[in-house]
């Protein structure tokens, strides 16, 4: 957490409401995203309990598992979830644009054109918090290897056909969510926390109701009072008025309402499935239709309990979305969304080509490529946010990594060391910033000509000013090109960090990797090259990885 964020949190405590951390929105928001509120059963890691999802605020779809320990009901739930999500996820793969670029053959030197398809848009899933992201990733990890009813050897618990496909999509979305700046799968608490600072800890910010209470408190209450009520207020039955945003439920809800309802459901189902001769009176005299109706009624009771827990979170998700839409989008958002489109297109192509599911563990080269991509994207996002947002740049200025001010003087100067003299004007900037650098350090001008570098000449002489020397970006003529040198009275900003991320060194293919680093052992047949989807192609701003990082698979999965 930066110093500026710490100061903003302290100011939030003093003012009683959240303080802005950004002047623009730094994440892409789809016009009609898919909102998903998942719940998991307590004590059963990865066992889905319910989900409320949809794209229409007034018509969410509720899916439940009345008995999470029942594998058949669990797979039926996953099949229903696939029926809801897959049409949305796959619908963006039809409309594409064709991009071409020239490539030179390294041996013959011939120029050839390479064409690639890029989907015009991509899906976006919004969940309440990071726990929801992890749960979707866990569902993807536990289902993408499942045997289905169409396999030659389906095993004892075959899954519906589209369940493994849903698992591959969820795994890809979870993997892409780990790439900084990606917007395919977003947690609302992270979105709001990036744009507002509250007076509570970052852990407490994972409670969506408490976070919204700080940002938009009710009339007559401070953020702290509203957040406390959101976290602790209960009704006459001892149930929270503002249920947690999942994926876990409140223990008092589990023990007081949900567990007894599941017990009643199990009893009704057991009675309906028993031999009529063994049914106790008066159930033995009831018809099978009546008993099945009782099972349905018990299931609807569970649905009603879970819906009452999920609906408040559903409304909180939409409330957070409304708050975020009030912020203007950042200038670099289209570039980062193009990277998500490349990621989505690459995964669509892998599925169409019939490639196998993402592996349980990555090989050494794939893992290194993922790490390099995420480090590069982290640098890129940090630079782009600083260029788009004065508040983000203020963090770098406060840390001594940048300076901003008004130009008070421009002195023409030239470099005559070469055959031709080159312009090297001196620019004096009045600023209160003090960069942590010595004279001679390299600077980069933000908002000026592309990749314009400068050199720090003097700091604080005269008092309250900094003098820099421009080194490039002024054209090839003796006189600088118009607009390449700032004028007196113009606001300028220089950074100590580069404004573009450097490319990492190329990595070998898996078959060329030494066996000590996960490659094939000596004398082994070369392995098939791993899908290199984490490296930029030159046609977009980032390709999706689509590779799983799971280390465990749910019991019964096809390894």
C-alpha positions, 0 to 999 in steps of 0.5 A, a space after each residue: 500500500 502506497 503512502 498516498 493510499 495510506 493518507 487517503 485511508 486516514 482522511 476517510 477515517 476523519 471525514 467519515 466516508 471513502 476518499 477517491 483514489 482515481 479520477 477515471 475508471 481503470 478497468 473496462 466494464 462491458 455494456 451488459 456483463 454477466 453478474 455471478 454470485 456463487 455460494 459454496 457449502 460450508 466444510 466442503 471445499 469446492 462443493 457448490 451450493 447455489 449461484 445467482 446469475 444473469 445480465 438483467 438486474 430485474 430477472 436473475 436466475 437462481 440455481 441451487 443444490 439442495 443436497 451438496 453431498 449428492 453427486 448427481 444433483 451437483 452435476 445437474 447443477 453444473 449442467 444447468 450452470 453450463 446452460 446459462 454461462 456457455 451460450 454467453 461465453 461462446 456468443 462472442 466468438 462469431 463476430 471477428 475482424 481479420 488482421 494482417 501483418 507482414 513477416 519475413 522468412 529468416 532463410 529466404 528473405 521473402 515477405 509473406 502476409 499472416 492473417 489472424 482473426 480477432 473477436 470484436 468483443 469478449 465476455 465479462 464476468 463480475 463476482 462479489 469478491 476474490 472468494 468468488 473468483 477462487 470458487 469459479 477457478 476451483 469449479 473449473 479445475 474440478 470439472 475440466 477433466 471429468 468423464 462424460 456420458 459420451 466417453 467410452 469408459 464414463 466411470 461411476 459418476 459421468 458428468 453431462 457433456 458440457 460440464 468439462 467444457 464449462 470447466 475449461 472456460 472457467 479455468 481460462 477466466 481464472 487464469 486470465 484474472 491473474 494477469 494485471 489489468 485484465 477485465 474478463 473476470 473481475 471481483 467487485 471489491 477489488 474494482 471498488 477498492 482500486 477507485 476508493 479508499 475506506 477507513 477500514 483494513 483491506 481485509 474488511 474491504 472484502 465484505 462488499 456491503 461494508 465497502 459500499 457503506 463507506 463509499 455511499 453511506 445512508 443519510 445520517 450515518 458515517 461510513 464506519 457506522 454504516 459498515 458496522 451495521 452491514 457487518 453485524 446487524 441481525 434480525 429477530 431470527 438472528 440472521 444478518 440483515 446484510 448477508 456476506 457476499 460469499 462464497 461462504 455463508 454465515 454460520 448462524 444461517 447454516 446451523 439455524 436455517 439451512 441445515 434443518 431445511 436440508 435434513 427435512 429435504 433428505 427425510 422427504 426424499 428418503 421417504 419418497 424413495 422407500 418401498 411402500 410396504 416399509 413406509 410408516 403410517 400414515 405415509 404408507 397410505 400416501 400416493 407417490 405423487 403426494 410424496 414427490 410433491 413433498 420433496 419438491 416443497 422441501 426443495 423450494 424451501 431451500 431455494 427460498 432460503 438461499 435466494 434470500 441470502 443471495 438477493 441482497 448481494 445481487 443488488 450490491 453488485 449492481 450498486 457497485 456497477 452504478 458507482 463505477 459507471 459514473 467515472 469516465 473511462 481511462 484513455 488506455 482501457 481500449 488497449 488493455 481490453 484488446 489484450 483480453 480479446 486476444 486472450 478470448 480469441 486464442 482460447 476459442 481457437 484452442 477449443 475449436 482445434 480440439 486441444 486437450 484441457 489445460 494441464 494440472 501443472 505447467 511445465 517449466 517454460 509455460 510457467 516462466 512465460 506466464 510469470 514474464 507476461 504478468 510481470 510485464 503487464 504489471 509494469 504496463 498497467 502501472 505506467 498506463 494508470 499513471 499517464 491516465 490519472 493525475 492521482 495515480 501519477 501523484 503516488 509516483 511524485 510523492 515517492 520521488 519517481 516523477 516531477 510535474 510543474 509549469 515550464 518557466 523557461 526554455 533555453 535553446 542549446 545544441 549538441 555539436 559533438 557530431 557531424 551535425 548539430 542537434 537540438 538539446 534545449 534546456 527546460 526549466 520547470 517550477 515544481 515542488 516535487 523533488 525527484 530521488 535522482 542525481 544530476 545526469 539521471 535519465 527522465 521520460 516525458 509523460 504526455 509529450 512526443 512518443 518515447 521522448 527522453 530527457 536528462 536531469 541537469 539541476 535540482 533546486 537552482 533557482 529555488 523551487 525549480 528543476 532544469 532538464 535537457 531534452 535528448 530526442 523526439 524533436 525531429 531530424 532537422 536543426 530546429 525542433 519540430 513544432 510541439 516537440 519542446 514545451 512552451 513557457 506556461 505549459 504543464 509538464 511531467 517527467 518520470 524516472 521510470 520508462 513509459 513502456 515495458 521492456 520485453 523479456 528474453 525469449 525462452 526455449 521450447 519445452 523440447 529444448 529445455 534441459 531436463 533439470 528444468 522440466 524438459 524431457 530426460 536425455 534420450 527421450 523423444 521430443 515432446 509436443 510444443 506447449 501452447 505459447 499463448 502467453 507471448 505477445 504476437 505483434 497483432 495485439 496487446 497480450 494473448 491469454 494463457 489458458 493454462 491451468 495452475 491447479 494442483 488437485 482435482 476433485 475426487 473421481 476426476 479423470 487424471 
